[in-house]
Amino acid sequence: MAATSARERSSSAGLLSIGQVLARLTPEFPDLTSSKLRFLEVQGIVRPSRTESGYRKFSTADIERLRLGLTLQRDHYLPLSVIREQLDQAEATGDAAALVPPPSISPAPRRYRRDELLAAAGAGPQLLNDAISTGVITAQETYPENTVALLRGLVALDRHGIEPRHLRSLRQGAEREVSLIESALSTLLRRTDAPSRARASELAPELASRIDDVRALFVKDALSRILS
């Protein structure tokens, strides 16, 4: 057993586990999970090596292949079968230039470093720390535009004594609403073809908007009882 472990450590030197791959790629691809990574392996997008114990190990080349495949899927809506063919062809011909993602059909959204986020939202460091520690905001190396809007909202609420810890239930409620939407769209989300994914992308915001409308009516009704 000890000899096997030693051989595996030696053969795995410089390779990454699934957890390490996720840690490296999820800042760029937040929807990437261990189950999706395994699905991409089944689809031939990535072909990690295996240790004698069966653990997946990913090389630097695997990471770059994954990054390109995920970019083509996210920005160009290509089906996985087409992505696999393009990746295989590029590797077979040794055409390194072909492994460079083409320009996206949509502009890349801006990302904000911590200091840029604080400046854009007009927030103090402690408010952001509180929001992160209570789970209202997820800590990241860089933050998307919607986090700027969220932090601005927290700044406004903080002036009235409503702190991030008071909003934890709202975040949890939002996660439950997303679960409802995911359940409603489960049939489309299980499919990998571009039309199904596009349809799911259209319906998800619409369902979220309807839930927002219902929530707003609930709040309005509760406020009317308080103020009457």
SULRA-V588186 format. One record per backbone hydrogen bond with DSSP energy under -0.5 kcal/mol. NH is the residue of the N-H (numbers start at 1). CO is the residue of the C=O. If there is no record, write none. Layout:
nh=(NH/NH)
co=(CO/CO)
This chain:
nh=(5/6/7/8/9/10/11/12/13/15/16/21/22/23/24/25/26/28/29/32/37/38/39/40/41/42/43/44/45/46/49/51/54/57/58/63/64/65/66/67/68/69/70/71/72/73/74/75/76/76/77/78/83/84/85/86/87/88/89/90/91/92/93/94/95/96/98/99/100/101/105/112/117/118/119/120/121/122/123/128/129/130/131/132/133/134/135/136/137/143/147/148/149/150/151/152/153/154/155/156/157/158/159/160/161/162/163/166/167/167/168/171/172/173/174/175/176/177/178/179/180/181/182/183/184/185/186/189/190/191/197/198/199/200/201/202/203/204/205/206/207/208/209/210/211/212/213/214/215/216/217/218/219/220/221/222/223/224/225/226/227/228)
co=(1/2/3/4/5/6/7/8/10/12/58/17/18/19/20/21/22/25/25/29/33/34/35/36/37/38/39/41/40/40/57/55/51/49/16/59/60/61/62/63/64/65/66/67/68/69/70/71/71/72/73/72/79/80/81/82/83/84/85/86/87/88/89/90/90/94/95/96/97/99/75/143/113/114/115/116/117/118/118/124/125/126/127/128/129/130/132/131/131/112/144/144/145/146/147/148/149/150/151/152/153/154/155/157/158/157/161/163/163/164/165/167/168/169/170/171/172/173/174/175/176/177/178/179/180/181/183/185/186/188/193/194/195/196/197/198/199/200/201/202/203/204/205/206/207/208/209/210/211/212/213/214/215/216/217/218/219/220/221/222/223/224)
